[in-house]
Amino acid sequence: MKFRPCIDLHAGKVKQIVGSTLTGTSTKDESASPATNFSTEKPASEFSKMYLRDELVGGHVIMLGKDEENINAAKSALEAYPGGLQVGGGVNLENCAGWLEAGASHVIVTSFVFKNGKIEYDNLKKLVSIVGKERLVLDLSCRKKVDEPDGPYYVVTDRWTRYSDVPVNEKTLNELAQYCDEFLVHGVENEGKRCGILEDLVVLLGKYSPVPCTYAGGVNSLRDLERVKALGRGKID
């Protein structure tokens, strides 16, 4: 198990946001400001330099919105730590190669692959043909449906505001692992709340993910990291 840092960008600023409070598909579309636990005027590049200094590899730069401010901040973060960070948020066929050229080790993709509630295999295969399986991370961030509290976790897209019909289970993980190097999974319901991890989700990922997988969401203390290690069988970062 490895600890992976993250830089979440909202309106060009580094923030920790309660994921379940995001609305709209971009910052301009938000009906209300999301709940924020942390915000700083320190540029994203400063965090990248800190991760480089501390030799933390494989962290994520996540753009919560396709705003120009987020794009510029993400590029500055990658420039400060070339090859050390992955990038996600609005990645598609037109810009995926550009993000790798900007210094990302991998591109992270959700919404471009999960369209109209389904997996768009044509889009997925085209992405792989451009960046290669070894530089693609599929973001399977997920939550349970309100009317199915005992049901499966479903992949959510568009800044975690839209449910897909794709459950996160053994079949889905094995199928999608053929096309990517890693999975990134935010437990959206707990993301940013510092209320503890979604233990059942970590158990599922540790049991069934055939490729490296990073869990994020709800971590409140070092004890939670130990729980991820134990429940995820040492396989989940």
MIVO-280458 format. One line per field, with one value per residue: residue number from 1; residue in three letters; x, y, z of N, C-alpha, C in turn. Coordinates in steps of 0.05 Angstrom, whole numbers, plus 5000, padded with zeros to 4 digits. Layout:
BEGIN
nr	[NUM|...]
rest	[ALA|...]
n.u	[X|...]
n.v	[Y|...]
n.w	[Z|...]
ca.u	[X|...]
ca.v	[Y|...]
ca.w	[Z|...]
c.u	[X|...]
c.v	[Y|...]
c.w	[Z|...]
This chain:
BEGIN
nr	[1|2|3|4|5|6|7|8|9|10|11|12|13|14|15|16|17|18|19|20|21|22|23|24|25|26|27|28|29|30|31|32|33|34|35|36|37|38|39|40|41|42|43|44|45|46|47|48|49|50|51|52|53|54|55|56|57|58|59|60|61|62|63|64|65|66|67|68|69|70|71|72|73|74|75|76|77|78|79|80|81|82|83|84|85|86|87|88|89|90|91|92|93|94|95|96|97|98|99|100|101|102|103|104|105|106|107|108|109|110|111|112|113|114|115|116|117|118|119|120|121|122|123|124|125|126|127|128|129|130|131|132|133|134|135|136|137|138|139|140|141|142|143|144|145|146|147|148|149|150|151|152|153|154|155|156|157|158|159|160|161|162|163|164|165|166|167|168|169|170|171|172|173|174|175|176|177|178|179|180|181|182|183|184|185|186|187|188|189|190|191|192|193|194|195|196|197|198|199|200|201|202|203|204|205|206|207|208|209|210|211|212|213|214|215|216|217|218|219|220|221|222|223|224|225|226|227|228|229|230|231|232|233|234|235|236|237]
rest	[MET|LYS|PHE|ARG|PRO|CYS|ILE|ASP|LEU|HIS|ALA|GLY|LYS|VAL|LYS|GLN|ILE|VAL|GLY|SER|THR|LEU|THR|GLY|THR|SER|THR|LYS|ASP|GLU|SER|ALA|SER|PRO|ALA|THR|ASN|PHE|SER|THR|GLU|LYS|PRO|ALA|SER|GLU|PHE|SER|LYS|MET|TYR|LEU|ARG|ASP|GLU|LEU|VAL|GLY|GLY|HIS|VAL|ILE|MET|LEU|GLY|LYS|ASP|GLU|GLU|ASN|ILE|ASN|ALA|ALA|LYS|SER|ALA|LEU|GLU|ALA|TYR|PRO|GLY|GLY|LEU|GLN|VAL|GLY|GLY|GLY|VAL|ASN|LEU|GLU|ASN|CYS|ALA|GLY|TRP|LEU|GLU|ALA|GLY|ALA|SER|HIS|VAL|ILE|VAL|THR|SER|PHE|VAL|PHE|LYS|ASN|GLY|LYS|ILE|GLU|TYR|ASP|ASN|LEU|LYS|LYS|LEU|VAL|SER|ILE|VAL|GLY|LYS|GLU|ARG|LEU|VAL|LEU|ASP|LEU|SER|CYS|ARG|LYS|LYS|VAL|ASP|GLU|PRO|ASP|GLY|PRO|TYR|TYR|VAL|VAL|THR|ASP|ARG|TRP|THR|ARG|TYR|SER|ASP|VAL|PRO|VAL|ASN|GLU|LYS|THR|LEU|ASN|GLU|LEU|ALA|GLN|TYR|CYS|ASP|GLU|PHE|LEU|VAL|HIS|GLY|VAL|GLU|ASN|GLU|GLY|LYS|ARG|CYS|GLY|ILE|LEU|GLU|ASP|LEU|VAL|VAL|LEU|LEU|GLY|LYS|TYR|SER|PRO|VAL|PRO|CYS|THR|TYR|ALA|GLY|GLY|VAL|ASN|SER|LEU|ARG|ASP|LEU|GLU|ARG|VAL|LYS|ALA|LEU|GLY|ARG|GLY|LYS|ILE|ASP]
n.u	[5017|5010|5016|4982|4984|4938|4914|4862|4825|4787|4755|4805|4833|4866|4831|4794|4738|4671|4649|4596|4567|4573|4547|4517|4553|4598|4638|4612|4560|4541|4491|4494|4546|4595|4604|4662|4721|4773|4813|4860|4905|4953|4990|4977|5024|5060|5045|5057|5112|5124|5107|5143|5191|5184|5183|5136|5099|5056|5010|4948|4921|4863|4814|4759|4716|4716|4741|4780|4815|4824|4849|4897|4920|4927|4964|5008|5019|5035|5080|5114|5126|5143|5122|5109|5056|4987|4932|4865|4798|4755|4782|4793|4791|4814|4848|4879|4931|4959|4958|4993|5039|5046|5066|5041|5038|5000|4934|4870|4805|4735|4680|4682|4684|4641|4580|4514|4497|4521|4578|4621|4650|4675|4695|4730|4767|4789|4816|4854|4883|4910|4937|4956|4947|4979|4983|4935|4885|4826|4772|4731|4696|4644|4577|4522|4454|4400|4351|4366|4394|4418|4439|4484|4546|4547|4580|4593|4587|4608|4628|4612|4556|4519|4488|4511|4492|4526|4551|4598|4632|4656|4653|4652|4701|4739|4729|4740|4793|4823|4834|4862|4914|4909|4859|4821|4784|4737|4701|4646|4604|4628|4670|4712|4688|4713|4698|4709|4725|4693|4681|4660|4665|4721|4735|4711|4740|4792|4786|4770|4795|4837|4880|4927|4898|4870|4840|4797|4768|4737|4776|4802|4841|4906|4893|4852|4880|4907|4864|4848|4892|4888|4835|4836|4871|4924|4930|4906|4916]
n.v	[4976|5045|5114|5164|5229|5285|5337|5376|5417|5475|5525|5544|5543|5509|5463|5428|5393|5377|5323|5305|5351|5379|5412|5416|5414|5443|5497|5544|5528|5516|5511|5525|5543|5493|5455|5468|5445|5460|5512|5548|5602|5589|5568|5512|5490|5495|5455|5411|5415|5404|5351|5328|5338|5305|5257|5231|5192|5185|5214|5253|5302|5335|5365|5400|5415|5446|5495|5551|5570|5525|5491|5519|5520|5465|5452|5481|5454|5403|5417|5430|5382|5340|5279|5258|5261|5246|5266|5290|5304|5326|5301|5280|5255|5296|5325|5290|5270|5318|5330|5290|5306|5353|5337|5299|5235|5197|5198|5211|5185|5193|5214|5216|5164|5139|5146|5169|5135|5086|5044|5070|5037|5047|5099|5089|5051|5083|5121|5089|5075|5122|5141|5095|5035|5032|5083|5101|5116|5094|5126|5106|5129|5129|5119|5099|5090|5132|5108|5056|5036|4989|4969|4962|4999|5052|5076|5145|5206|5269|5309|5279|5283|5255|5193|5131|5070|5032|4984|4980|4925|4856|4837|4884|4908|4870|4870|4924|4929|4910|4951|4992|5020|5030|5038|5092|5108|5146|5147|5175|5192|5199|5232|5284|5293|5274|5232|5180|5119|5086|5026|4978|4986|4990|4938|4909|4929|4913|4858|4846|4879|4874|4905|4957|5001|5060|5085|5137|5182|5205|5196|5206|5201|5172|5122|5108|5100|5054|5020|5019|4992|4942|4923|4926|4888|4901|4916|4962|5030]
n.w	[5000|4984|5000|4968|4944|4932|4889|4888|4845|4841|4809|4797|4844|4898|4934|4986|4977|4996|4965|4953|4952|4905|4848|4783|4719|4713|4741|4729|4723|4773|4822|4873|4919|4931|4992|5029|5057|5059|5033|4995|4980|4961|4905|4860|4841|4883|4918|4887|4884|4937|4941|4906|4932|4977|4955|4937|4897|4840|4851|4846|4803|4802|4764|4781|4743|4679|4673|4651|4690|4722|4686|4674|4725|4734|4694|4712|4759|4739|4710|4751|4773|4735|4706|4755|4772|4761|4718|4717|4694|4651|4609|4543|4474|4445|4479|4509|4495|4497|4552|4571|4546|4574|4621|4653|4683|4675|4646|4674|4669|4666|4652|4596|4580|4605|4583|4577|4616|4605|4588|4542|4497|4448|4453|4495|4473|4433|4463|4488|4443|4432|4480|4503|4541|4587|4606|4622|4669|4697|4725|4773|4809|4856|4882|4924|4904|4925|4933|4937|4985|5003|4959|4901|4891|4844|4786|4781|4744|4711|4749|4792|4795|4764|4758|4732|4698|4712|4754|4808|4811|4813|4760|4728|4744|4727|4672|4655|4670|4629|4596|4621|4664|4718|4771|4797|4853|4882|4942|4939|4973|5022|5011|5027|5076|5121|5154|5162|5126|5070|5086|5064|5010|5003|5018|4976|4931|4945|4942|4890|4849|4794|4779|4799|4849|4874|4931|4953|5001|5057|5095|5159|5197|5214|5229|5196|5148|5161|5164|5111|5090|5115|5104|5049|5036|5031|4979|4961|4949]
ca.u	[5000|5024|5000|4983|4972|4919|4909|4836|4824|4760|4758|4833|4845|4868|4810|4782|4709|4653|4641|4567|4554|4578|4523|4524|4575|4621|4636|4592|4533|4534|4467|4503|4575|4598|4616|4691|4735|4800|4819|4884|4915|4978|4985|4979|5052|5074|5039|5072|5140|5125|5106|5169|5211|5179|5185|5110|5095|5030|4988|4928|4911|4836|4801|4731|4706|4734|4746|4807|4831|4832|4868|4923|4931|4936|4989|5030|5025|5049|5106|5131|5133|5138|5123|5102|5028|4966|4913|4838|4778|4750|4801|4780|4809|4827|4868|4893|4959|4969|4963|5017|5062|5049|5081|5026|5047|4975|4909|4848|4781|4709|4656|4685|4680|4614|4561|4486|4494|4534|4607|4625|4675|4688|4712|4752|4787|4803|4834|4877|4900|4925|4955|4965|4936|4997|4982|4907|4872|4797|4761|4706|4684|4618|4560|4497|4430|4385|4329|4377|4415|4432|4446|4512|4556|4546|4598|4580|4602|4602|4633|4598|4528|4502|4492|4510|4480|4549|4557|4626|4632|4677|4651|4660|4730|4754|4726|4753|4822|4836|4839|4876|4936|4900|4833|4819|4757|4728|4676|4635|4587|4645|4692|4714|4674|4731|4680|4716|4724|4671|4695|4651|4677|4749|4736|4705|4763|4815|4780|4765|4810|4860|4901|4930|4874|4872|4814|4797|4742|4729|4799|4802|4865|4924|4880|4837|4899|4912|4840|4849|4912|4878|4811|4843|4891|4950|4930|4893|4931]
ca.v	[5000|5070|5138|5181|5256|5295|5366|5382|5444|5486|5553|5550|5543|5483|5461|5402|5398|5354|5314|5302|5378|5391|5413|5425|5401|5461|5517|5564|5516|5509|5525|5535|5537|5468|5456|5467|5441|5473|5527|5563|5618|5577|5556|5483|5483|5493|5428|5392|5416|5390|5322|5320|5338|5283|5232|5219|5187|5175|5231|5261|5330|5332|5390|5398|5435|5450|5523|5558|5573|5499|5481|5532|5511|5438|5453|5491|5432|5383|5428|5431|5355|5324|5250|5249|5264|5240|5288|5283|5325|5335|5289|5268|5248|5320|5336|5270|5270|5343|5328|5275|5324|5374|5326|5279|5207|5184|5213|5198|5190|5182|5222|5211|5136|5132|5164|5161|5113|5062|5045|5075|5023|5059|5120|5077|5040|5104|5133|5070|5076|5147|5144|5069|5024|5036|5111|5108|5110|5097|5136|5093|5142|5117|5123|5083|5106|5138|5089|5029|5038|4964|4960|4965|5025|5057|5097|5171|5222|5297|5319|5262|5291|5238|5164|5114|5044|5013|4979|4973|4897|4839|4836|4910|4913|4853|4879|4949|4927|4903|4975|5013|5013|5032|5050|5111|5106|5163|5141|5202|5199|5207|5249|5311|5295|5266|5217|5152|5108|5067|5001|4957|4992|4983|4909|4901|4935|4895|4830|4842|4895|4860|4924|4976|5016|5080|5093|5164|5189|5202|5191|5226|5197|5151|5096|5101|5090|5027|5005|5014|4972|4916|4915|4923|4866|4913|4921|4987|5053]
ca.w	[5000|4982|5004|4944|4949|4912|4887|4877|4835|4837|4802|4796|4871|4912|4955|4992|4975|5002|4938|4949|4950|4879|4831|4756|4706|4713|4762|4721|4725|4800|4833|4900|4924|4946|5019|5027|5083|5058|5010|5000|4958|4952|4879|4858|4837|4909|4929|4870|4893|4963|4936|4894|4954|4995|4938|4935|4868|4832|4861|4826|4800|4793|4758|4786|4724|4655|4672|4643|4714|4730|4666|4678|4751|4730|4678|4729|4778|4725|4703|4775|4781|4711|4709|4782|4778|4741|4716|4708|4693|4623|4590|4519|4452|4435|4497|4525|4489|4507|4581|4575|4538|4594|4644|4668|4679|4665|4645|4689|4653|4674|4637|4567|4576|4614|4570|4577|4635|4596|4581|4513|4490|4425|4464|4511|4456|4419|4483|4491|4419|4433|4503|4512|4566|4610|4616|4626|4694|4696|4750|4779|4832|4857|4905|4923|4898|4949|4936|4939|5005|5006|4932|4894|4884|4816|4776|4777|4725|4711|4776|4811|4797|4749|4761|4709|4704|4714|4782|4814|4821|4802|4731|4717|4748|4709|4644|4649|4675|4604|4581|4636|4681|4746|4777|4819|4863|4905|4955|4937|4995|5044|5001|5039|5101|5142|5172|5160|5099|5063|5089|5046|4983|5004|5017|4948|4914|4952|4935|4862|4830|4784|4773|4822|4853|4895|4943|4966|5011|5085|5113|5181|5214|5206|5234|5172|5129|5169|5157|5082|5085|5125|5089|5021|5033|5024|4950|4955|4958]
c.u	[5017|5005|5004|4970|4953|4917|4882|4834|4795|4763|4787|4848|4846|4849|4805|4752|4694|4640|4612|4553|4559|4552|4532|4548|4600|4617|4614|4563|4524|4510|4473|4532|4577|4610|4646|4704|4762|4802|4843|4891|4942|4973|4990|5008|5067|5069|5055|5101|5144|5124|5131|5190|5209|5177|5158|5102|5066|5006|4970|4923|4883|4823|4771|4717|4726|4742|4776|4826|4841|4853|4896|4936|4942|4962|5013|5039|5042|5077|5125|5140|5128|5142|5114|5073|5011|4947|4886|4819|4775|4769|4785|4801|4826|4850|4885|4923|4973|4975|4988|5042|5067|5062|5066|5037|5024|4953|4887|4822|4757|4688|4658|4679|4652|4594|4533|4482|4508|4564|4608|4651|4689|4706|4735|4774|4803|4823|4859|4895|4918|4946|4968|4952|4952|4997|4953|4897|4842|4787|4733|4693|4654|4603|4535|4474|4413|4363|4339|4400|4431|4441|4475|4520|4555|4566|4582|4599|4595|4604|4616|4568|4509|4509|4493|4495|4501|4555|4587|4625|4654|4677|4661|4690|4747|4753|4742|4783|4837|4845|4855|4898|4928|4871|4837|4789|4753|4702|4661|4619|4603|4667|4690|4701|4691|4715|4687|4712|4699|4683|4686|4662|4706|4752|4731|4728|4787|4811|4780|4782|4834|4884|4904|4906|4879|4844|4818|4769|4738|4752|4801|4828|4882|4911|4864|4855|4905|4889|4840|4869|4902|4855|4816|4864|4918|4952|4920|4909|4911]
c.v	[5025|5093|5156|5208|5264|5325|5369|5411|5452|5516|5562|5549|5514|5483|5431|5406|5373|5346|5313|5329|5392|5390|5423|5410|5418|5482|5537|5554|5510|5525|5536|5527|5511|5473|5451|5465|5456|5488|5544|5580|5608|5563|5526|5474|5480|5465|5407|5392|5402|5360|5311|5318|5313|5256|5217|5217|5178|5189|5240|5291|5327|5359|5386|5420|5440|5479|5528|5560|5545|5487|5493|5523|5482|5436|5462|5469|5410|5392|5427|5403|5336|5294|5240|5249|5255|5263|5278|5306|5335|5323|5275|5263|5272|5329|5316|5270|5296|5343|5311|5291|5346|5363|5305|5251|5190|5204|5197|5205|5177|5188|5216|5182|5127|5153|5152|5136|5088|5066|5048|5062|5035|5082|5109|5066|5061|5118|5115|5072|5101|5147|5117|5060|5031|5065|5121|5098|5114|5104|5124|5103|5135|5124|5104|5102|5109|5117|5060|5029|5012|4952|4965|4995|5028|5079|5123|5189|5252|5310|5305|5269|5273|5209|5151|5088|5023|5008|4973|4945|4881|4839|4862|4915|4895|4861|4904|4948|4920|4928|4997|5002|5013|5041|5071|5111|5125|5151|5167|5210|5209|5227|5277|5313|5288|5250|5188|5141|5091|5039|4979|4961|4984|4952|4898|4905|4917|4867|4826|4857|4880|4878|4942|4995|5035|5087|5121|5169|5183|5198|5214|5224|5176|5123|5088|5090|5060|5009|4999|4992|4944|4906|4911|4903|4876|4920|4949|5011|5074]
c.w	[5000|4989|4979|4950|4927|4913|4873|4869|4830|4833|4803|4823|4882|4935|4962|4995|4983|4976|4933|4947|4924|4863|4803|4745|4704|4735|4755|4724|4753|4810|4861|4903|4939|4973|5016|5054|5083|5032|5015|4975|4948|4926|4879|4855|4863|4921|4913|4879|4920|4959|4923|4915|4972|4981|4938|4906|4863|4843|4838|4826|4787|4789|4761|4769|4703|4652|4664|4667|4723|4711|4670|4704|4748|4715|4695|4749|4764|4717|4727|4783|4757|4716|4736|4789|4755|4740|4705|4710|4665|4603|4568|4497|4443|4453|4512|4520|4499|4537|4587|4568|4559|4619|4660|4663|4667|4662|4659|4675|4666|4653|4607|4561|4585|4604|4571|4594|4629|4592|4551|4505|4466|4435|4479|4494|4440|4438|4486|4467|4418|4455|4511|4538|4590|4620|4620|4654|4690|4724|4754|4804|4833|4883|4902|4917|4923|4954|4937|4959|5009|4979|4926|4892|4854|4809|4772|4761|4728|4738|4797|4814|4782|4753|4734|4717|4708|4744|4785|4827|4807|4772|4718|4720|4730|4680|4638|4653|4649|4589|4596|4654|4711|4747|4799|4827|4887|4916|4959|4962|5019|5037|5014|5066|5126|5164|5173|5132|5095|5063|5070|5017|4982|5003|4989|4930|4919|4943|4905|4842|4820|4777|4798|4824|4877|4905|4956|4977|5041|5105|5134|5198|5202|5210|5209|5150|5135|5162|5127|5076|5093|5108|5060|5015|5025|4994|4943|4966|4970]
